[in-house]
């Protein structure tokens, strides 16, 4: 049996533009961190949930970003999030968080949910 090991930085990467977006969101909300988790939803299985929080949930993994923003990663979903990159893009007047998760096996047509 092979045991896979990883570091916190391997689980989730947040680009500089996404980190700046999170910093602005936290200033507006008055919260202290962003929490990343998955929730069962949609026709394919899961959806991403990113919420502003003051404290981590029990077992969360803390990842400080270079700009001082704290990201809490739900330890229950580390395997499904491992290698994920969160970016913030601007195309014309549209600004979006873009999540690139190499573990996604299938996604629904509307983009609401995915399976790993």
C-alpha positions in Angstrom: 0.0 0.0 0.0 1.3 3.4 -1.0 0.6 6.4 1.3 0.4 9.7 -0.6 1.8 12.7 1.2 1.4 16.3 0.4 1.9 19.8 1.8 -0.7 22.5 2.4 0.6 24.3 -0.7 -0.1 21.3 -2.8 -3.8 21.2 -1.9 -4.8 24.6 -3.2 -3.1 27.4 -5.1 -4.5 30.9 -5.1 -3.2 33.2 -7.8 -2.2 36.8 -6.9 -5.3 38.2 -8.6 -7.5 35.9 -6.7 -5.8 36.7 -3.4 -6.3 40.4 -4.0 -10.0 39.7 -4.8 -10.3 37.8 -1.5 -8.7 40.7 0.3 -11.3 43.1 -1.0 -14.2 40.7 -0.2 -12.9 40.4 3.4 -12.6 44.1 3.8 -16.3 44.6 2.7 -17.6 41.7 4.8 -15.5 42.4 7.9 -14.6 38.8 8.2 -11.1 37.4 8.7 -10.7 34.5 6.2 -12.0 32.6 3.2 -13.1 29.0 3.7 -13.1 26.6 0.8 -15.2 23.5 0.9 -17.4 21.3 -1.2 -21.1 20.7 -0.9 -23.2 17.9 -2.4 -25.3 19.6 -5.1 -26.6 19.5 -8.6 -26.9 16.5 -10.9 -23.2 15.6 -10.9 -22.3 15.5 -7.3 -20.5 18.5 -5.8 -20.2 22.3 -6.0 -17.6 24.6 -4.6 -18.4 26.8 -1.6 -16.3 29.8 -0.7 -17.4 31.8 2.2 -16.1 34.6 4.4 -15.6 33.4 8.0 -14.1 34.6 11.2 -12.8 31.2 12.4 -11.9 27.8 10.8 -14.2 24.9 11.3 -12.8 22.0 13.3 -10.1 20.2 11.3 -9.7 22.9 8.7 -6.2 23.4 7.2 -4.9 27.0 7.3 -3.2 28.4 4.3 -1.9 32.0 4.7 -1.5 33.8 1.4 1.4 36.3 0.6 -0.9 39.3 0.9 -2.0 38.3 4.5 -5.3 36.7 3.6 -6.0 33.4 5.4 -7.7 30.6 3.5 -9.2 27.7 5.4 -9.5 24.4 3.5 -12.0 21.8 4.7 -10.0 18.8 5.6 -12.9 16.5 4.7 -12.4 17.4 1.0 -8.6 17.6 0.7 -8.4 14.7 -1.7 -11.0 16.3 -4.1 -9.3 19.7 -3.9 -5.7 18.6 -4.1 -3.9 20.5 -7.0 -6.8 23.0 -7.4 -5.9 26.5 -8.7 -8.2 29.4 -7.9 -7.8 32.4 -10.2 -9.7 35.7 -10.7 -10.1 36.8 -14.3 -11.4 39.9 -16.0 -12.8 39.6 -19.5 -14.3 42.9 -20.7 -16.8 43.9 -17.9 -17.0 40.3 -16.5 -15.0 39.4 -13.5 -15.0 35.8 -12.3 -13.4 33.3 -10.0 -12.1 30.5 -12.1 -11.4 27.1 -10.4 -9.2 24.7 -12.2 -9.4 21.3 -10.4 -7.4 18.5 -12.0 -9.5 15.9 -10.0 -12.8 16.7 -11.8 -14.0 13.7 -13.8 -17.3 15.0 -15.0 -19.3 18.3 -14.9 -22.9 19.0 -15.6 -23.8 21.0 -18.7 -24.8 24.1 -16.7 -21.5 24.2 -14.8 -23.3 24.0 -11.4 -21.8 20.7 -10.2 -19.0 18.2 -10.8 -17.8 14.8 -9.8 -14.4 13.6 -8.7 
